[in-house]
Amino acid sequence: MKLRDKFYMQDRERWMREAELNLDAGVPQWTRVSSRFYNEMLEVLPPAIHNRNGFVMPEPLRHNDEGKAIVMIFRQSQGPMGRSEMRYGTLAEAREILGPDGFGSL
């Protein structure tokens, strides 16, 4: 494994851990991620919701106390200083964040 890939894997784990800690603390805070990670997650499985604002990974991390799936929500801002971010949340939260023009099966 190349050193660059090793650092990427460490960053990837740190981003997911940070987002999960925010979820557990009840803080719906976004975690900045690389565009490489954003694109990698977009290509893993067909998104549950996908539009120009971002997408939702359909595989849940877990379920909350109400039995609702907790999924990864990604968004990407456009422009020269565009950023990729992720957080965990429910599908209802994802629809609210990404807007009504998403598509998907969930």
The first five atom37 places (N, CA, C, CB, O) and aatype in JSON, in Angstrom:
{
  "aatype": [12, 11, 10, 1, 3, 11, 13, 18, 12, 5, 3, 1, 6, 1, 17, 12, 1, 6, 0, 6, 10, 2, 10, 3, 0, 7, 19, 14, 5, 17, 16, 1, 19, 15, 15, 1, 13, 18, 2, 6, 12, 10, 6, 19, 10, 14, 14, 0, 9, 8, 2, 1, 2, 7, 13, 19, 12, 14, 6, 14, 10, 1, 8, 2, 3, 6, 7, 11, 0, 9, 19, 12, 9, 13, 1, 5, 15, 5, 7, 14, 12, 7, 1, 15, 6, 12, 1, 18, 7, 16, 10, 0, 6, 0, 1, 6, 9, 10, 7, 14, 3, 7, 13, 7, 15, 10],
  "atom_mask": [
    [1, 1, 1, 1, 1],
    [1, 1, 1, 1, 1],
    [1, 1, 1, 1, 1],
    [1, 1, 1, 1, 1],
    [1, 1, 1, 1, 1],
    [1, 1, 1, 1, 1],
    [1, 1, 1, 1, 1],
    [1, 1, 1, 1, 1],
    [1, 1, 1, 1, 1],
    [1, 1, 1, 1, 1],
    [1, 1, 1, 1, 1],
    [1, 1, 1, 1, 1],
    [1, 1, 1, 1, 1],
    [1, 1, 1, 1, 1],
    [1, 1, 1, 1, 1],
    [1, 1, 1, 1, 1],
    [1, 1, 1, 1, 1],
    [1, 1, 1, 1, 1],
    [1, 1, 1, 1, 1],
    [1, 1, 1, 1, 1],
    [1, 1, 1, 1, 1],
    [1, 1, 1, 1, 1],
    [1, 1, 1, 1, 1],
    [1, 1, 1, 1, 1],
    [1, 1, 1, 1, 1],
    [1, 1, 1, 0, 1],
    [1, 1, 1, 1, 1],
    [1, 1, 1, 1, 1],
    [1, 1, 1, 1, 1],
    [1, 1, 1, 1, 1],
    [1, 1, 1, 1, 1],
    [1, 1, 1, 1, 1],
    [1, 1, 1, 1, 1],
    [1, 1, 1, 1, 1],
    [1, 1, 1, 1, 1],
    [1, 1, 1, 1, 1],
    [1, 1, 1, 1, 1],
    [1, 1, 1, 1, 1],
    [1, 1, 1, 1, 1],
    [1, 1, 1, 1, 1],
    [1, 1, 1, 1, 1],
    [1, 1, 1, 1, 1],
    [1, 1, 1, 1, 1],
    [1, 1, 1, 1, 1],
    [1, 1, 1, 1, 1],
    [1, 1, 1, 1, 1],
    [1, 1, 1, 1, 1],
    [1, 1, 1, 1, 1],
    [1, 1, 1, 1, 1],
    [1, 1, 1, 1, 1],
    [1, 1, 1, 1, 1],
    [1, 1, 1, 1, 1],
    [1, 1, 1, 1, 1],
    [1, 1, 1, 0, 1],
    [1, 1, 1, 1, 1],
    [1, 1, 1, 1, 1],
    [1, 1, 1, 1, 1],
    [1, 1, 1, 1, 1],
    [1, 1, 1, 1, 1],
    [1, 1, 1, 1, 1],
    [1, 1, 1, 1, 1],
    [1, 1, 1, 1, 1],
    [1, 1, 1, 1, 1],
    [1, 1, 1, 1, 1],
    [1, 1, 1, 1, 1],
    [1, 1, 1, 1, 1],
    [1, 1, 1, 0, 1],
    [1, 1, 1, 1, 1],
    [1, 1, 1, 1, 1],
    [1, 1, 1, 1, 1],
    [1, 1, 1, 1, 1],
    [1, 1, 1, 1, 1],
    [1, 1, 1, 1, 1],
    [1, 1, 1, 1, 1],
    [1, 1, 1, 1, 1],
    [1, 1, 1, 1, 1],
    [1, 1, 1, 1, 1],
    [1, 1, 1, 1, 1],
    [1, 1, 1, 0, 1],
    [1, 1, 1, 1, 1],
    [1, 1, 1, 1, 1],
    [1, 1, 1, 0, 1],
    [1, 1, 1, 1, 1],
    [1, 1, 1, 1, 1],
    [1, 1, 1, 1, 1],
    [1, 1, 1, 1, 1],
    [1, 1, 1, 1, 1],
    [1, 1, 1, 1, 1],
    [1, 1, 1, 0, 1],
    [1, 1, 1, 1, 1],
    [1, 1, 1, 1, 1],
    [1, 1, 1, 1, 1],
    [1, 1, 1, 1, 1],
    [1, 1, 1, 1, 1],
    [1, 1, 1, 1, 1],
    [1, 1, 1, 1, 1],
    [1, 1, 1, 1, 1],
    [1, 1, 1, 1, 1],
    [1, 1, 1, 0, 1],
    [1, 1, 1, 1, 1],
    [1, 1, 1, 1, 1],
    [1, 1, 1, 0, 1],
    [1, 1, 1, 1, 1],
    [1, 1, 1, 0, 1],
    [1, 1, 1, 1, 1],
    [1, 1, 1, 1, 1]
  ],
  "atom_positions": [
    [[0.85, -1.17, 0.0], [0.0, 0.0, 0.0], [0.9, 1.24, 0.0], [-0.97, 0.0, 1.22], [1.85, 1.34, 0.77]],
    [[0.57, 2.17, -0.87], [1.32, 3.41, -0.95], [1.05, 4.25, 0.3], [0.96, 4.19, -2.23], [-0.03, 4.18, 0.9]],
    [[2.04, 5.03, 0.67], [1.92, 5.87, 1.85], [0.73, 6.82, 1.73], [3.21, 6.66, 2.08], [0.01, 7.05, 2.7]],
    [[0.52, 7.37, 0.53], [-0.6, 8.28, 0.3], [-1.93, 7.58, 0.57], [-0.58, 8.82, -1.14], [-2.83, 8.18, 1.17]],
    [[-2.06, 6.32, 0.14], [-3.28, 5.56, 0.37], [-3.46, 5.23, 1.85], [-3.27, 4.28, -0.45], [-4.58, 5.2, 2.36]],
    [[-2.36, 4.99, 2.54], [-2.43, 4.7, 3.97], [-2.98, 5.92, 4.72], [-1.04, 4.31, 4.52], [-3.84, 5.79, 5.59]],
    [[-2.47, 7.11, 4.37], [-2.97, 8.33, 5.01], [-4.42, 8.57, 4.67], [-2.13, 9.53, 4.6], [-5.19, 9.02, 5.52]],
    [[-4.81, 8.28, 3.43], [-6.21, 8.44, 3.03], [-7.12, 7.54, 3.86], [-6.38, 8.13, 1.53], [-8.17, 7.98, 4.32]],
    [[-6.72, 6.3, 4.06], [-7.53, 5.36, 4.86], [-7.65, 5.85, 6.3], [-6.9, 3.94, 4.82], [-8.71, 5.72, 6.91]],
    [[-6.58, 6.41, 6.85], [-6.64, 6.96, 8.21], [-7.59, 8.16, 8.26], [-5.23, 7.37, 8.68], [-8.37, 8.3, 9.2]],
    [[-7.51, 9.03, 7.26], [-8.42, 10.17, 7.19], [-9.86, 9.71, 7.08], [-8.07, 11.08, 6.0], [-10.74, 10.24, 7.76]],
    [[-10.09, 8.73, 6.25], [-11.44, 8.19, 6.04], [-12.04, 7.68, 7.35], [-11.41, 7.07, 4.99], [-13.19, 7.97, 7.67]],
    [[-11.26, 6.91, 8.09], [-11.72, 6.4, 9.38], [-11.98, 7.54, 10.37], [-10.69, 5.43, 9.97], [-12.96, 7.51, 11.12]],
    [[-11.12, 8.55, 10.36], [-11.28, 9.69, 11.26], [-12.56, 10.46, 10.93], [-10.06, 10.63, 11.17], [-13.28, 10.87, 11.84]],
    [[-12.85, 10.67, 9.64], [-14.06, 11.39, 9.25], [-15.32, 10.66, 9.7], [-14.09, 11.59, 7.73], [-16.25, 11.27, 10.22]],
    [[-15.34, 9.35, 9.49], [-16.53, 8.58, 9.86], [-16.67, 8.54, 11.38], [-16.44, 7.14, 9.3], [-17.79, 8.63, 11.89]],
    [[-15.58, 8.41, 12.11], [-15.62, 8.4, 13.58], [-16.09, 9.76, 14.11], [-14.22, 8.05, 14.15], [-16.9, 9.82, 15.04]],
    [[-15.58, 10.84, 13.52], [-15.98, 12.19, 13.95], [-17.48, 12.4, 13.71], [-15.16, 13.26, 13.19], [-18.17, 12.95, 14.57]],
    [[-17.98, 11.98, 12.57], [-19.41, 12.13, 12.27], [-20.25, 11.29, 13.23], [-19.7, 11.72, 10.82], [-21.32, 11.72, 13.65]],
    [[-19.78, 10.1, 13.58], [-20.52, 9.25, 14.51], [-20.51, 9.84, 15.92], [-19.93, 7.82, 14.52], [-21.52, 9.76, 16.63]],
    [[-19.39, 10.42, 16.33], [-19.33, 11.07, 17.65], [-20.29, 12.25, 17.71], [-17.9, 11.54, 17.96], [-20.96, 12.47, 18.72]],
    [[-20.37, 13.02, 16.62], [-21.32, 14.13, 16.56], [-22.75, 13.62, 16.68], [-21.14, 14.92, 15.25], [-23.57, 14.22, 17.37]],
    [[-23.05, 12.53, 16.0], [-24.39, 11.92, 16.08], [-24.7, 11.5, 17.51], [-24.49, 10.71, 15.13], [-25.77, 11.81, 18.03]],
    [[-23.77, 10.8, 18.14], [-23.98, 10.32, 19.51], [-24.14, 11.47, 20.5], [-22.83, 9.43, 19.94], [-24.84, 11.35, 21.51]],
    [[-23.48, 12.6, 20.22], [-23.57, 13.76, 21.1], [-24.83, 14.59, 20.81], [-22.33, 14.64, 20.94], [-25.12, 15.56, 21.52]],
    [[-25.58, 14.2, 19.78], [-26.79, 14.94, 19.42], [-26.49, 16.25, 18.72], [0.0, 0.0, 0.0], [-27.31, 17.17, 18.72]],
    [[-25.31, 16.33, 18.11], [-24.89, 17.54, 17.41], [-24.88, 17.25, 15.9], [-23.46, 18.01, 17.89], [-23.99, 16.57, 15.41]],
    [[-25.87, 17.76, 15.18], [-25.91, 17.49, 13.73], [-24.91, 18.37, 12.98], [-27.33, 17.72, 13.19], [-25.3, 19.25, 12.21]],
    [[-23.65, 18.12, 13.21], [-22.58, 18.93, 12.63], [-22.0, 18.22, 11.42], [-21.49, 19.21, 13.67], [-21.86, 17.0, 11.41]],
    [[-21.65, 18.99, 10.4], [-21.05, 18.44, 9.19], [-19.56, 18.22, 9.39], [-21.29, 19.37, 8.0], [-18.89, 19.0, 10.07]],
    [[-19.05, 17.14, 8.81], [-17.63, 16.82, 8.83], [-17.09, 17.01, 7.42], [-17.37, 15.37, 9.34], [-17.6, 16.41, 6.47]],
    [[-16.08, 17.83, 7.28], [-15.49, 18.04, 5.95], [-14.72, 16.8, 5.54], [-14.56, 19.3, 5.93], [-13.96, 16.24, 6.34]],
    [[-14.92, 16.36, 4.29], [-14.25, 15.18, 3.76], [-13.63, 15.55, 2.41], [-15.24, 13.98, 3.6], [-13.93, 16.6, 1.85]],
    [[-12.77, 14.69, 1.91], [-12.14, 14.95, 0.61], [-13.12, 14.64, -0.52], [-10.85, 14.12, 0.45], [-14.07, 13.87, -0.35]],
    [[-12.89, 15.25, -1.67], [-13.72, 14.94, -2.84], [-13.51, 13.48, -3.26], [-13.39, 15.89, -4.02], [-14.41, 12.87, -3.83]],
    [[-12.34, 12.93, -2.98], [-12.08, 11.52, -3.28], [-13.02, 10.62, -2.48], [-10.61, 11.16, -2.97], [-13.6, 9.68, -3.02]],
    [[-13.18, 10.91, -1.18], [-14.06, 10.13, -0.33], [-15.52, 10.3, -0.77], [-13.9, 10.54, 1.15], [-16.27, 9.32, -0.85]],
    [[-15.91, 11.54, -1.07], [-17.27, 11.81, -1.55], [-17.58, 10.97, -2.79], [-17.44, 13.32, -1.88], [-18.61, 10.29, -2.85]],
    [[-16.69, 11.0, -3.76], [-16.91, 10.25, -5.0], [-16.86, 8.74, -4.77], [-15.87, 10.63, -6.04], [-17.62, 8.0, -5.39]],
    [[-15.98, 8.3, -3.9], [-15.9, 6.87, -3.58], [-17.22, 6.38, -2.99], [-14.74, 6.6, -2.6], [-17.72, 5.32, -3.38]],
    [[-17.78, 7.12, -2.05], [-19.04, 6.73, -1.42], [-20.2, 6.79, -2.41], [-19.33, 7.62, -0.22], [-21.13, 5.98, -2.34]],
    [[-20.15, 7.73, -3.34], [-21.19, 7.85, -4.36], [-21.19, 6.63, -5.28], [-21.0, 9.13, -5.17], [-22.24, 6.24, -5.79]],
    [[-20.02, 6.04, -5.5], [-19.89, 4.92, -6.43], [-20.04, 3.54, -5.78], [-18.56, 4.99, -7.1], [-20.1, 2.54, -6.49]],
    [[-20.11, 3.47, -4.45], [-20.18, 2.17, -3.76], [-21.51, 1.47, -4.03], [-19.99, 2.36, -2.26], [-21.53, 0.31, -4.46]],
    [[-22.61, 2.16, -3.77], [-23.96, 1.62, -3.97], [-24.81, 2.69, -4.64], [-24.6, 1.16, -2.61], [-24.5, 3.88, -4.53]],
    [[-25.88, 2.3, -5.33], [-26.78, 3.33, -5.85], [-27.34, 4.14, -4.68], [-27.92, 2.7, -6.69], [-27.82, 3.55, -3.71]],
    [[-27.3, 5.48, -4.76], [-27.76, 6.29, -3.64], [-29.26, 6.17, -3.41], [-27.4, 7.74, -3.88], [-30.04, 5.95, -4.34]],
    [[-29.65, 6.3, -2.14], [-31.07, 6.28, -1.8], [-31.73, 7.58, -2.26], [-31.27, 6.09, -0.27], [-32.87, 7.57, -2.72]],
    [[-31.01, 8.68, -2.13], [-31.44, 9.99, -2.59], [-30.22, 10.61, -3.28], [-31.97, 10.91, -1.4], [-29.1, 10.5, -2.78]],
    [[-30.45, 11.25, -4.41], [-29.33, 11.85, -5.13], [-29.84, 13.04, -5.93], [-28.63, 10.82, -6.05], [-30.8, 12.9, -6.7]],
    [[-29.22, 14.19, -5.76], [-29.54, 15.35, -6.58], [-28.32, 16.25, -6.64], [-30.78, 16.11, -6.02], [-27.24, 15.87, -6.21]],
    [[-28.5, 17.43, -7.17], [-27.36, 18.34, -7.35], [-26.76, 18.79, -6.02], [-27.77, 19.56, -8.15], [-25.62, 19.26, -5.99]],
    [[-27.5, 18.65, -4.93], [-27.03, 19.08, -3.62], [-26.21, 18.04, -2.88], [-28.2, 19.47, -2.77], [-25.41, 18.38, -2.02]],
    [[-26.41, 16.76, -3.21], [-25.69, 15.69, -2.53], [-26.37, 14.36, -2.71], [0.0, 0.0, 0.0], [-27.12, 14.16, -3.67]],
    [[-26.1, 13.45, -1.8], [-26.68, 12.1, -1.89], [-26.7, 11.43, -0.52], [-25.89, 11.23, -2.9], [-26.11, 11.92, 0.44]],
    [[-27.41, 10.31, -0.46], [-27.52, 9.51, 0.76], [-27.11, 8.09, 0.47], [-28.97, 9.56, 1.32], [-27.6, 7.46, -0.47]],
    [[-26.19, 7.58, 1.27], [-25.81, 6.16, 1.19], [-26.98, 5.33, 1.72], [-24.49, 5.86, 2.0], [-27.47, 5.62, 2.81]],
    [[-27.44, 4.31, 1.0], [-28.61, 3.55, 1.45], [-28.33, 2.58, 2.59], [-29.16, 2.8, 0.3], [-29.27, 2.16, 3.27]],
    [[-27.09, 2.22, 2.83], [-26.75, 1.26, 3.88], [-26.72, 1.97, 5.23], [-25.38, 0.59, 3.59], [-25.88, 2.84, 5.44]],
    [[-27.63, 1.62, 6.16], [-27.66, 2.33, 7.45], [-26.49, 1.95, 8.36], [-28.96, 2.05, 8.16], [-26.01, 0.82, 8.36]],
    [[-26.06, 2.95, 9.13], [-25.06, 2.71, 10.18], [-25.69, 1.89, 11.29], [-24.51, 4.06, 10.73], [-25.09, 0.93, 11.8]],
    [[-26.89, 2.27, 11.66], [-27.67, 1.6, 12.71], [-29.07, 2.2, 12.67], [-27.0, 1.77, 14.14], [-29.41, 2.96, 11.75]],
    [[-29.88, 1.87, 13.65], [-31.22, 2.44, 13.77], [-31.31, 3.2, 15.09], [-32.32, 1.32, 13.68], [-30.7, 2.82, 16.09]],
    [[-32.09, 4.28, 15.07], [-32.24, 5.06, 16.31], [-33.3, 4.43, 17.21], [-32.62, 6.51, 15.98], [-33.83, 3.37, 16.9]],
    [[-33.6, 5.07, 18.33], [-34.55, 4.53, 19.3], [-35.96, 4.4, 18.73], [-34.59, 5.41, 20.53], [-36.77, 3.61, 19.24]],
    [[-36.26, 5.16, 17.69], [-37.58, 5.09, 17.05], [-37.62, 4.07, 15.92], [-37.96, 6.46, 16.51], [-38.65, 3.91, 15.27]],
    [[-36.51, 3.37, 15.7], [-36.44, 2.36, 14.66], [-36.13, 2.9, 13.28], [0.0, 0.0, 0.0], [-36.2, 2.17, 12.29]],
    [[-35.78, 4.19, 13.19], [-35.46, 4.8, 11.9], [-33.99, 4.58, 11.57], [-35.79, 6.31, 11.91], [-33.13, 4.67, 12.45]],
    [[-33.72, 4.29, 10.3], [-32.36, 4.05, 9.85], [-31.53, 5.33, 9.94], [-32.35, 3.51, 8.42], [-32.0, 6.41, 9.58]],
    [[-30.3, 5.19, 10.41], [-29.33, 6.29, 10.43], [-28.39, 6.05, 9.26], [-28.56, 6.37, 11.82], [-27.69, 5.04, 9.22]],
    [[-28.37, 6.99, 8.33], [-27.6, 6.84, 7.09], [-26.57, 7.96, 6.97], [-28.54, 6.83, 5.86], [-26.62, 8.95, 7.7]],
    [[-25.64, 7.79, 6.03], [-24.65, 8.82, 5.75], [-25.25, 9.8, 4.74], [-23.33, 8.2, 5.2], [-25.73, 9.39, 3.68]],
    [[-25.22, 11.08, 5.08], [-25.71, 12.14, 4.2], [-24.49, 12.92, 3.71], [-26.75, 13.08, 4.94], [-23.67, 13.37, 4.51]],
    [[-24.39, 13.08, 2.41], [-23.28, 13.82, 1.82], [-23.81, 15.03, 1.09], [-22.45, 12.93, 0.86], [-24.87, 14.98, 0.46]],
    [[-23.07, 16.13, 1.17], [-23.4, 17.3, 0.37], [-22.1, 17.87, -0.18], [-24.19, 18.37, 1.2], [-21.02, 17.67, 0.38]],
    [[-22.24, 18.58, -1.28], [-21.07, 19.16, -1.92], [-21.45, 20.53, -2.45], [-20.53, 18.25, -3.07], [-22.38, 20.66, -3.24]],
    [[-20.73, 21.54, -1.99], [-21.01, 22.89, -2.48], [-20.26, 23.1, -3.79], [-20.59, 23.97, -1.42], [-19.2, 22.51, -4.02]],
    [[-20.82, 23.92, -4.63], [-20.24, 24.18, -5.94], [-19.36, 25.41, -5.89], [-21.35, 24.34, -7.0], [-19.35, 26.13, -4.89]],
    [[-18.65, 25.65, -6.95], [-17.83, 26.85, -7.04], [-16.35, 26.55, -6.88], [0.0, 0.0, 0.0], [-15.97, 25.4, -6.66]],
    [[-15.53, 27.59, -7.0], [-14.08, 27.38, -6.96], [-13.57, 26.88, -5.62], [-13.38, 28.66, -7.3], [-12.52, 26.24, -5.55]],
    [[-14.3, 27.16, -4.55], [-13.89, 26.71, -3.22], [-14.86, 25.65, -2.7], [-13.81, 27.89, -2.24], [-15.11, 25.57, -1.5]],
    [[-15.39, 24.85, -3.61], [-16.37, 23.83, -3.23], [-15.83, 22.9, -2.16], [0.0, 0.0, 0.0], [-14.63, 22.61, -2.11]],
    [[-16.73, 22.43, -1.3], [-16.33, 21.51, -0.24], [-17.26, 20.32, -0.22], [-16.33, 22.22, 1.13], [-18.44, 20.42, -0.59]],
    [[-16.73, 19.21, 0.21], [-17.5, 17.99, 0.4], [-17.64, 17.75, 1.89], [-16.84, 16.77, -0.32], [-16.66, 17.87, 2.64]],
    [[-18.85, 17.42, 2.32], [-19.1, 17.2, 3.74], [-20.03, 16.02, 3.93], [-19.69, 18.46, 4.39], [-20.77, 15.65, 3.02]],
    [[-20.0, 15.44, 5.13], [-20.89, 14.34, 5.46], [-21.35, 14.46, 6.9], [-20.2, 12.98, 5.23], [-20.72, 15.13, 7.72]],
    [[-22.45, 13.81, 7.17], [-22.96, 13.65, 8.54], [-23.9, 12.47, 8.54], [-23.68, 14.95, 9.05], [-24.32, 12.0, 7.48]],
    [[-24.24, 11.99, 9.7], [-25.22, 10.92, 9.83], [-26.57, 11.53, 10.17], [-24.8, 9.89, 10.92], [-26.64, 12.57, 10.83]],
    [[-27.64, 10.89, 9.72], [-28.99, 11.35, 10.02], [-30.01, 10.38, 9.46], [0.0, 0.0, 0.0], [-29.65, 9.38, 8.85]],
    [[-31.27, 10.67, 9.68], [-32.36, 9.83, 9.15], [-32.66, 10.23, 7.71], [-33.64, 9.96, 10.04], [-32.2, 11.27, 7.23]],
    [[-33.43, 9.39, 7.03], [-33.82, 9.72, 5.66], [-34.68, 10.98, 5.62], [-34.58, 8.55, 5.04], [-34.58, 11.77, 4.68]],
    [[-35.51, 11.18, 6.63], [-36.33, 12.39, 6.68], [-35.44, 13.63, 6.79], [-37.33, 12.34, 7.89], [-35.69, 14.64, 6.13]],
    [[-34.39, 13.56, 7.6], [-33.45, 14.67, 7.71], [-32.74, 14.89, 6.39], [-32.43, 14.42, 8.82], [-32.52, 16.03, 5.97]],
    [[-32.37, 13.8, 5.73], [-31.68, 13.9, 4.44], [-32.56, 14.59, 3.4], [-31.27, 12.5, 3.94], [-32.08, 15.44, 2.65]],
    [[-33.83, 14.23, 3.35], [-34.75, 14.87, 2.39], [-34.87, 16.36, 2.68], [-36.14, 14.2, 2.45], [-34.94, 17.18, 1.76]],
    [[-34.9, 16.71, 3.95], [-35.0, 18.12, 4.34], [-33.73, 18.87, 3.95], [-35.26, 18.24, 5.85], [-33.8, 20.01, 3.49]],
    [[-32.58, 18.26, 4.14], [-31.29, 18.89, 3.84], [-31.06, 19.02, 2.34], [-30.16, 18.1, 4.48], [-30.66, 20.08, 1.85]],
    [[-31.3, 17.93, 1.61], [-30.96, 17.9, 0.19], [-32.02, 18.51, -0.71], [-30.72, 16.49, -0.24], [-31.74, 18.85, -1.86]],
    [[-33.23, 18.67, -0.19], [-34.28, 19.28, -0.98], [-35.18, 18.27, -1.66], [0.0, 0.0, 0.0], [-34.9, 17.07, -1.65]],
    [[-36.26, 18.76, -2.26], [-37.3, 17.88, -2.81], [-37.0, 17.27, -4.15], [-38.54, 18.63, -2.91], [-37.77, 16.43, -4.62]],
    [[-35.92, 17.67, -4.81], [-35.7, 17.17, -6.15], [-34.82, 15.92, -6.22], [-35.08, 18.25, -6.97], [-34.27, 15.6, -7.28]],
    [[-34.68, 15.23, -5.1], [-33.89, 14.01, -5.1], [-34.66, 12.85, -5.69], [0.0, 0.0, 0.0], [-35.88, 12.92, -5.82]],
    [[-33.97, 11.8, -6.04], [-34.62, 10.6, -6.52], [-34.03, 9.4, -5.81], [-34.47, 10.46, -8.04], [-32.94, 9.5, -5.24]],
    [[-34.7, 8.31, -5.84], [-34.2, 7.09, -5.2], [-35.35, 6.23, -4.77], [0.0, 0.0, 0.0], [-36.51, 6.6, -4.93]],
    [[-35.03, 5.09, -4.24], [-36.06, 4.1, -3.91], [-36.5, 4.14, -2.46], [-35.56, 2.73, -4.23], [-37.47, 3.48, -2.11]],
    [[-35.81, 4.9, -1.6], [-36.17, 4.92, -0.18], [-37.0, 6.13, 0.18], [-34.91, 4.89, 0.68], [-37.38, 6.29, 1.33]]
  ]
}
